[in-house]
Amino acid sequence: MEKRTRRTFDANFKHNALRMVFDEGVPLEEVARKLDIHRQVLHRWKQDYKQDPKNAFPGRGRRKDLEEENRKLRQALKNAEEEREILKKTLTILSRPRSIDSGL
């Protein structure tokens, strides 16, 4: 039995396939047959595109953007947690009763 490898399609390929369906009016099944892809795959691309045309096919580039944003957010969270700890320590020090001898 031959093992099939999973094929990947870039965003341009997906857009061209959907252009055939939407703009040229070619039936989805026929486009799938012409491009040698399963009709369910093409149907899923169509649904994804209808839900969010701008971000329907993010590809690897979009993932890198999300990873970068995630890294920045983690760093901002770390900074906020450090600031919070500093403020807690400061509050502890400043809330102690002051003695006359300490000069405060």
N, CA, C and O atoms as a GROMACS GRO file, in nm:
protein
  416
    1MET      N    1   0.084  -0.119   0.000
    1MET     CA    2   0.000   0.000   0.000
    1MET      C    3   0.089   0.124   0.000
    1MET      O    4   0.181   0.136   0.081
    2GLU      N    5   0.061   0.215  -0.089
    2GLU     CA    6   0.142   0.336  -0.102
    2GLU      C    7   0.097   0.441  -0.002
    2GLU      O    8  -0.022   0.469   0.013
    3LYS      N    9   0.194   0.497   0.067
    3LYS     CA   10   0.162   0.601   0.165
    3LYS      C   11   0.160   0.736   0.094
    3LYS      O   12   0.255   0.773   0.026
    4ARG      N   13   0.050   0.809   0.111
    4ARG     CA   14   0.038   0.940   0.048
    4ARG      C   15   0.098   1.046   0.137
    4ARG      O   16   0.080   1.045   0.259
    5THR      N   17   0.170   1.136   0.077
    5THR     CA   18   0.226   1.247   0.153
    5THR      C   19   0.127   1.362   0.151
    5THR      O   20   0.053   1.381   0.055
    6ARG      N   21   0.127   1.436   0.256
    6ARG     CA   22   0.036   1.550   0.267
    6ARG      C   23   0.089   1.664   0.181
    6ARG      O   24   0.202   1.710   0.198
    7ARG      N   25   0.007   1.709   0.090
    7ARG     CA   26   0.047   1.819   0.003
    7ARG      C   27   0.014   1.952   0.070
    7ARG      O   28  -0.083   1.964   0.144
    8THR      N   29   0.095   2.051   0.042
    8THR     CA   30   0.068   2.186   0.092
    8THR      C   31   0.048   2.278  -0.028
    8THR      O   32   0.108   2.260  -0.134
    9PHE      N   33  -0.037   2.375  -0.008
    9PHE     CA   34  -0.069   2.469  -0.115
    9PHE      C   35  -0.049   2.610  -0.062
    9PHE      O   36  -0.092   2.643   0.048
   10ASP      N   37   0.016   2.692  -0.141
   10ASP     CA   38   0.038   2.830  -0.096
   10ASP      C   39  -0.089   2.912  -0.116
   10ASP      O   40  -0.184   2.870  -0.181
   11ALA      N   41  -0.088   3.031  -0.057
   11ALA     CA   42  -0.206   3.117  -0.061
   11ALA      C   43  -0.244   3.154  -0.204
   11ALA      O   44  -0.362   3.165  -0.236
   12ASN      N   45  -0.146   3.173  -0.290
   12ASN     CA   46  -0.172   3.209  -0.429
   12ASN      C   47  -0.250   3.098  -0.501
   12ASN      O   48  -0.344   3.126  -0.576
   13PHE      N   49  -0.212   2.974  -0.478
   13PHE     CA   50  -0.282   2.860  -0.537
   13PHE      C   51  -0.427   2.858  -0.490
   13PHE      O   52  -0.519   2.837  -0.570
   14LYS      N   53  -0.447   2.878  -0.362
   14LYS     CA   54  -0.582   2.875  -0.304
   14LYS      C   55  -0.668   2.988  -0.361
   14LYS      O   56  -0.784   2.967  -0.394
   15HIS      N   57  -0.609   3.107  -0.371
   15HIS     CA   58  -0.683   3.221  -0.427
   15HIS      C   59  -0.721   3.195  -0.573
   15HIS      O   60  -0.832   3.226  -0.615
   16ASN      N   61  -0.629   3.138  -0.649
   16ASN     CA   62  -0.658   3.108  -0.790
   16ASN      C   63  -0.770   3.005  -0.802
   16ASN      O   64  -0.856   3.016  -0.889
   17ALA      N   65  -0.768   2.905  -0.716
   17ALA     CA   66  -0.874   2.804  -0.718
   17ALA      C   67  -1.009   2.867  -0.687
   17ALA      O   68  -1.108   2.838  -0.754
   18LEU      N   69  -1.012   2.952  -0.587
   18LEU     CA   70  -1.138   3.017  -0.550
   18LEU      C   71  -1.182   3.119  -0.655
   18LEU      O   72  -1.302   3.141  -0.673
   19ARG      N   73  -1.088   3.179  -0.723
   19ARG     CA   74  -1.122   3.273  -0.830
   19ARG      C   75  -1.199   3.199  -0.940
   19ARG      O   76  -1.293   3.252  -0.999
   20MET      N   77  -1.156   3.075  -0.968
   20MET     CA   78  -1.227   2.995  -1.068
   20MET      C   79  -1.371   2.970  -1.025
   20MET      O   80  -1.463   2.972  -1.107
   21VAL      N   81  -1.391   2.945  -0.897
   21VAL     CA   82  -1.525   2.917  -0.845
   21VAL      C   83  -1.610   3.044  -0.842
   21VAL      O   84  -1.722   3.045  -0.893
   22PHE      N   85  -1.556   3.151  -0.782
   22PHE     CA   86  -1.635   3.273  -0.763
   22PHE      C   87  -1.648   3.356  -0.891
   22PHE      O   88  -1.759   3.391  -0.931
   23ASP      N   89  -1.537   3.387  -0.954
   23ASP     CA   90  -1.538   3.480  -1.067
   23ASP      C   91  -1.579   3.414  -1.199
   23ASP      O   92  -1.655   3.471  -1.277
   24GLU      N   93  -1.528   3.294  -1.222
   24GLU     CA   94  -1.555   3.229  -1.350
   24GLU      C   95  -1.679   3.139  -1.345
   24GLU      O   96  -1.727   3.094  -1.449
   25GLY      N   97  -1.731   3.114  -1.225
   25GLY     CA   98  -1.852   3.035  -1.212
   25GLY      C   99  -1.836   2.886  -1.238
   25GLY      O  100  -1.934   2.816  -1.262
   26VAL      N  101  -1.713   2.838  -1.232
   26VAL     CA  102  -1.689   2.695  -1.253
   26VAL      C  103  -1.734   2.621  -1.126
   26VAL      O  104  -1.699   2.662  -1.016
   27PRO      N  105  -1.810   2.513  -1.141
   27PRO     CA  106  -1.856   2.438  -1.023
   27PRO      C  107  -1.738   2.390  -0.937
   27PRO      O  108  -1.632   2.355  -0.989
   28LEU      N  109  -1.759   2.389  -0.809
   28LEU     CA  110  -1.656   2.352  -0.713
   28LEU      C  111  -1.598   2.213  -0.743
   28LEU      O  112  -1.477   2.194  -0.738
   29GLU      N  113  -1.684   2.118  -0.773
   29GLU     CA  114  -1.639   1.982  -0.801
   29GLU      C  115  -1.547   1.977  -0.923
   29GLU      O  116  -1.448   1.904  -0.924
   30GLU      N  117  -1.580   2.057  -1.025
   30GLU     CA  118  -1.499   2.059  -1.146
   30GLU      C  119  -1.362   2.122  -1.120
   30GLU      O  120  -1.260   2.073  -1.170
   31VAL      N  121  -1.360   2.229  -1.042
   31VAL     CA  122  -1.232   2.292  -1.007
   31VAL      C  123  -1.146   2.194  -0.928
   31VAL      O  124  -1.026   2.182  -0.954
   32ALA      N  125  -1.207   2.125  -0.834
   32ALA     CA  126  -1.133   2.027  -0.754
   32ALA      C  127  -1.074   1.919  -0.843
   32ALA      O  128  -0.960   1.878  -0.825
   33ARG      N  129  -1.152   1.872  -0.938
   33ARG     CA  130  -1.105   1.767  -1.029
   33ARG      C  131  -0.991   1.819  -1.117
   33ARG      O  132  -0.891   1.750  -1.136
   34LYS      N  133  -1.005   1.942  -1.171
   34LYS     CA  134  -0.900   2.000  -1.256
   34LYS      C  135  -0.769   2.017  -1.181
   34LYS      O  136  -0.661   1.994  -1.235
   35LEU      N  137  -0.779   2.058  -1.055
   35LEU     CA  138  -0.658   2.086  -0.976
   35LEU      C  139  -0.609   1.964  -0.898
   35LEU      O  140  -0.508   1.971  -0.828
   36ASP      N  141  -0.680   1.852  -0.911
   36ASP     CA  142  -0.644   1.727  -0.843
   36ASP      C  143  -0.637   1.746  -0.691
   36ASP      O  144  -0.540   1.706  -0.626
   37ILE      N  145  -0.742   1.807  -0.638
   37ILE     CA  146  -0.755   1.820  -0.492
   37ILE      C  147  -0.893   1.768  -0.453
   37ILE      O  148  -0.985   1.766  -0.535
   38HIS      N  149  -0.907   1.727  -0.330
   38HIS     CA  150  -1.036   1.676  -0.284
   38HIS      C  151  -1.134   1.792  -0.274
   38HIS      O  152  -1.098   1.903  -0.236
   39ARG      N  153  -1.259   1.766  -0.310
   39ARG     CA  154  -1.359   1.874  -0.310
   39ARG      C  155  -1.380   1.930  -0.170
   39ARG      O  156  -1.411   2.049  -0.156
   40GLN      N  157  -1.365   1.847  -0.066
   40GLN     CA  158  -1.381   1.896   0.071
   40GLN      C  159  -1.272   1.998   0.108
   40GLN      O  160  -1.297   2.092   0.182
   41VAL      N  161  -1.153   1.977   0.054
   41VAL     CA  162  -1.044   2.073   0.079
   41VAL      C  163  -1.081   2.208   0.018
   41VAL      O  164  -1.070   2.312   0.083
   42LEU      N  165  -1.126   2.205  -0.106
   42LEU     CA  166  -1.167   2.328  -0.173
   42LEU      C  167  -1.286   2.392  -0.102
   42LEU      O  168  -1.293   2.514  -0.091
   43HIS      N  169  -1.380   2.311  -0.055
   43HIS     CA  170  -1.496   2.362   0.018
   43HIS      C  171  -1.451   2.432   0.147
   43HIS      O  172  -1.504   2.538   0.182
   44ARG      N  173  -1.354   2.374   0.218
   44ARG     CA  174  -1.303   2.435   0.342
   44ARG      C  175  -1.234   2.569   0.311
   44ARG      O  176  -1.252   2.666   0.384
   45TRP      N  177  -1.157   2.573   0.202
   45TRP     CA  178  -1.094   2.699   0.163
   45TRP      C  179  -1.200   2.805   0.135
   45TRP      O  180  -1.186   2.921   0.172
   46LYS      N  181  -1.308   2.763   0.068
   46LYS     CA  182  -1.417   2.855   0.036
   46LYS      C  183  -1.482   2.909   0.163
   46LYS      O  184  -1.508   3.028   0.173
   47GLN      N  185  -1.507   2.821   0.261
   47GLN     CA  186  -1.566   2.865   0.388
   47GLN      C  187  -1.473   2.960   0.462
   47GLN      O  188  -1.516   3.064   0.512
   48ASP      N  189  -1.345   2.925   0.468
   48ASP     CA  190  -1.248   3.012   0.536
   48ASP      C  191  -1.244   3.149   0.471
   48ASP      O  192  -1.237   3.251   0.540
   49TYR      N  193  -1.247   3.152   0.338
   49TYR     CA  194  -1.241   3.278   0.266
   49TYR      C  195  -1.366   3.362   0.290
   49TYR      O  196  -1.357   3.484   0.305
   50LYS      N  197  -1.481   3.299   0.294
   50LYS     CA  198  -1.606   3.372   0.318
   50LYS      C  199  -1.610   3.431   0.458
   50LYS      O  200  -1.664   3.540   0.478
   51GLN      N  201  -1.555   3.360   0.556
   51GLN     CA  202  -1.556   3.408   0.695
   51GLN      C  203  -1.462   3.526   0.714
   51GLN      O  204  -1.498   3.624   0.780
   52ASP      N  205  -1.342   3.519   0.657
   52ASP     CA  206  -1.244   3.625   0.678
   52ASP      C  207  -1.150   3.631   0.557
   52ASP      O  208  -1.042   3.572   0.560
   53PRO      N  209  -1.191   3.702   0.452
   53PRO     CA  210  -1.110   3.705   0.329
   53PRO      C  211  -0.966   3.752   0.350
   53PRO      O  212  -0.874   3.702   0.285
   54LYS      N  213  -0.948   3.847   0.439
   54LYS     CA  214  -0.814   3.904   0.458
   54LYS      C  215  -0.718   3.803   0.522
   54LYS      O  216  -0.601   3.797   0.483
   55ASN      N  217  -0.765   3.726   0.617
   55ASN     CA  218  -0.678   3.634   0.691
   55ASN      C  219  -0.710   3.487   0.664
   55ASN      O  220  -0.677   3.401   0.746
   56ALA      N  221  -0.774   3.458   0.552
   56ALA     CA  222  -0.817   3.321   0.525
   56ALA      C  223  -0.701   3.224   0.509
   56ALA      O  224  -0.709   3.110   0.554
   57PHE      N  225  -0.594   3.268   0.448
   57PHE     CA  226  -0.481   3.179   0.420
   57PHE      C  227  -0.352   3.243   0.472
   57PHE      O  228  -0.275   3.298   0.394
   58PRO      N  229  -0.329   3.234   0.602
   58PRO     CA  230  -0.216   3.306   0.661
   58PRO      C  231  -0.080   3.256   0.616
   58PRO      O  232   0.013   3.335   0.602
   59GLY      N  233  -0.066   3.128   0.594
   59GLY     CA  234   0.064   3.074   0.554
   59GLY      C  235   0.167   3.090   0.664
   59GLY      O  236   0.133   3.121   0.778
   60ARG      N  237   0.290   3.069   0.630
   60ARG     CA  238   0.396   3.075   0.730
   60ARG      C  239   0.429   3.217   0.772
   60ARG      O  240   0.466   3.241   0.887
   61GLY      N  241   0.416   3.312   0.682
   61GLY     CA  242   0.448   3.451   0.715
   61GLY      C  243   0.359   3.506   0.825
   61GLY      O  244   0.407   3.574   0.915
   62ARG      N  245   0.232   3.477   0.818
   62ARG     CA  246   0.137   3.524   0.919
   62ARG      C  247   0.168   3.462   1.054
   62ARG      O  248   0.156   3.527   1.158
   63ARG      N  249   0.209   3.336   1.053
   63ARG     CA  250   0.242   3.267   1.177
   63ARG      C  251   0.361   3.337   1.244
   63ARG      O  252   0.363   3.351   1.366
   64LYS      N  253   0.458   3.379   1.165
   64LYS     CA  254   0.574   3.449   1.222
   64LYS      C  255   0.531   3.580   1.285
   64LYS      O  256   0.582   3.619   1.390
   65ASP      N  257   0.436   3.650   1.222
   65ASP     CA  258   0.385   3.774   1.280
   65ASP      C  259   0.319   3.747   1.415
   65ASP      O  260   0.339   3.822   1.510
   66LEU      N  261   0.242   3.641   1.421
   66LEU     CA  262   0.175   3.607   1.547
   66LEU      C  263   0.276   3.566   1.654
   66LEU      O  264   0.260   3.600   1.771
   67GLU      N  265   0.379   3.493   1.613
   67GLU     CA  266   0.483   3.455   1.709
   67GLU      C  267   0.556   3.578   1.762
   67GLU      O  268   0.587   3.585   1.881
   68GLU      N  269   0.583   3.673   1.676
   68GLU     CA  270   0.650   3.797   1.718
   68GLU      C  271   0.560   3.876   1.813
   68GLU      O  272   0.607   3.927   1.914
   69GLU      N  273   0.432   3.885   1.780
   69GLU     CA  274   0.339   3.955   1.868
   69GLU      C  275   0.330   3.884   2.004
   69GLU      O  276   0.325   3.949   2.108
   70ASN      N  277   0.328   3.752   2.001
   70ASN     CA  278   0.324   3.674   2.124
   70ASN      C  279   0.448   3.700   2.209
   70ASN      O  280   0.438   3.715   2.331
   71ARG      N  281   0.565   3.706   2.145
   71ARG     CA  282   0.689   3.733   2.216
   71ARG      C  283   0.685   3.871   2.282
   71ARG      O  284   0.724   3.886   2.398
   72LYS      N  285   0.637   3.970   2.209
   72LYS     CA  286   0.627   4.106   2.263
   72LYS      C  287   0.529   4.111   2.380
   72LYS      O  288   0.556   4.177   2.481
   73LEU      N  289   0.417   4.043   2.368
   73LEU     CA  290   0.319   4.043   2.477
   73LEU      C  291   0.373   3.973   2.601
   73LEU      O  292   0.347   4.016   2.713
   74ARG      N  293   0.448   3.866   2.582
   74ARG     CA  294   0.510   3.797   2.696
   74ARG      C  295   0.610   3.889   2.767
   74ARG      O  296   0.617   3.891   2.890
   75GLN      N  297   0.687   3.964   2.688
   75GLN     CA  298   0.784   4.057   2.746
   75GLN      C  299   0.712   4.168   2.822
   75GLN      O  300   0.755   4.207   2.930
   76ALA      N  301   0.603   4.220   2.766
   76ALA     CA  302   0.526   4.325   2.834
   76ALA      C  303   0.467   4.272   2.964
   76ALA      O  304   0.464   4.343   3.064
   77LEU      N  305   0.419   4.148   2.962
   77LEU     CA  306   0.366   4.087   3.084
   77LEU      C  307   0.475   4.072   3.189
   77LEU      O  308   0.452   4.101   3.307
   78LYS      N  309   0.592   4.028   3.148
   78LYS     CA  310   0.704   4.013   3.241
   78LYS      C  311   0.740   4.148   3.304
   78LYS      O  312   0.762   4.156   3.425
   79ASN      N  313   0.745   4.253   3.222
   79ASN     CA  314   0.776   4.387   3.274
   79ASN      C  315   0.670   4.433   3.373
   79ASN      O  316   0.702   4.489   3.478
   80ALA      N  317   0.544   4.410   3.341
   80ALA     CA  318   0.435   4.450   3.431
   80ALA      C  319   0.442   4.375   3.563
   80ALA      O  320   0.417   4.433   3.669
   81GLU      N  321   0.476   4.246   3.557
   81GLU     CA  322   0.488   4.168   3.681
   81GLU      C  323   0.604   4.219   3.767
   81GLU      O  324   0.593   4.225   3.889
   82GLU      N  325   0.716   4.255   3.702
   82GLU     CA  326   0.831   4.310   3.776
   82GLU      C  327   0.794   4.443   3.842
   82GLU      O  328   0.828   4.467   3.958
   83GLU      N  329   0.724   4.529   3.768
   83GLU     CA  330   0.681   4.658   3.824
   83GLU      C  331   0.588   4.636   3.943
   83GLU      O  332   0.597   4.707   4.043
   84ARG      N  333   0.500   4.540   3.931
   84ARG     CA  334   0.406   4.510   4.040
   84ARG      C  335   0.482   4.465   4.165
   84ARG      O  336   0.448   4.508   4.275
   85GLU      N  337   0.582   4.382   4.149
   85GLU     CA  338   0.661   4.336   4.264
   85GLU      C  339   0.735   4.452   4.330
   85GLU      O  340   0.742   4.460   4.452
   86ILE      N  341   0.789   4.542   4.248
   86ILE     CA  342   0.858   4.660   4.302
   86ILE      C  343   0.761   4.745   4.382
   86ILE      O  344   0.794   4.791   4.491
   87LEU      N  345   0.642   4.768   4.328
   87LEU     CA  346   0.542   4.848   4.398
   87LEU      C  347   0.497   4.782   4.528
   87LEU      O  348   0.475   4.851   4.627
   88LYS      N  349   0.483   4.651   4.527
   88LYS     CA  350   0.444   4.580   4.650
   88LYS      C  351   0.551   4.598   4.757
   88LYS      O  352   0.519   4.622   4.874
   89LYS      N  353   0.678   4.586   4.719
   89LYS     CA  354   0.787   4.602   4.816
   89LYS      C  355   0.792   4.746   4.867
   89LYS      O  356   0.813   4.770   4.986
   90THR      N  357   0.772   4.841   4.776
   90THR     CA  358   0.772   4.982   4.816
   90THR      C  359   0.659   5.010   4.914
   90THR      O  360   0.679   5.079   5.013
   91LEU      N  361   0.542   4.958   4.887
   91LEU     CA  362   0.427   4.976   4.975
   91LEU      C  363   0.455   4.917   5.112
   91LEU      O  364   0.419   4.976   5.214
   92THR      N  365   0.519   4.802   5.116
   92THR     CA  366   0.553   4.738   5.244
   92THR      C  367   0.648   4.827   5.323
   92THR      O  368   0.629   4.846   5.444
   93ILE      N  369   0.748   4.880   5.256
   93ILE     CA  370   0.846   4.966   5.324
   93ILE      C  371   0.780   5.095   5.372
   93ILE      O  372   0.803   5.137   5.486
   94LEU      N  373   0.700   5.158   5.288
   94LEU     CA  374   0.641   5.286   5.323
   94LEU      C  375   0.527   5.274   5.424
   94LEU      O  376   0.493   5.372   5.490
   95SER      N  377   0.469   5.158   5.438
   95SER     CA  378   0.359   5.142   5.533
   95SER      C  379   0.407   5.106   5.673
   95SER      O  380   0.325   5.094   5.765
   96ARG      N  381   0.536   5.087   5.691
   96ARG     CA  382   0.590   5.060   5.824
   96ARG      C  383   0.578   5.186   5.909
   96ARG      O  384   0.588   5.297   5.858
   97PRO      N  385   0.557   5.167   6.037
   97PRO     CA  386   0.554   5.285   6.125
   97PRO      C  387   0.691   5.353   6.126
   97PRO      O  388   0.795   5.287   6.131
   98ARG      N  389   0.688   5.483   6.122
   98ARG     CA  390   0.814   5.559   6.119
   98ARG      C  391   0.856   5.593   6.261
   98ARG      O  392   0.775   5.630   6.346
   99SER      N  393   0.982   5.580   6.282
   99SER     CA  394   1.034   5.620   6.414
   99SER      C  395   1.098   5.758   6.401
   99SER      O  396   1.145   5.796   6.294
  100ILE      N  397   1.099   5.829   6.510
  100ILE     CA  398   1.157   5.964   6.511
  100ILE      C  399   1.307   5.958   6.485
  100ILE      O  400   1.362   6.048   6.422
  101ASP      N  401   1.373   5.854   6.531
  101ASP     CA  402   1.517   5.841   6.516
  101ASP      C  403   1.560   5.813   6.372
  101ASP      O  404   1.674   5.842   6.336
  102SER      N  405   1.472   5.760   6.291
  102SER     CA  406   1.512   5.721   6.155
  102SER      C  407   1.529   5.841   6.063
  102SER      O  408   1.590   5.829   5.957
  103GLY      N  409   1.476   5.955   6.101
  103GLY     CA  410   1.490   6.074   6.019
  103GLY      C  411   1.385   6.084   5.909
  103GLY      O  412   1.391   6.175   5.827
  104LEU      N  413   1.292   5.995   5.908
  104LEU     CA  414   1.186   6.001   5.806
  104LEU      C  415   1.069   6.071   5.860
  104LEU      O  416   0.969   6.086   5.791
   0.00000   0.00000   0.00000
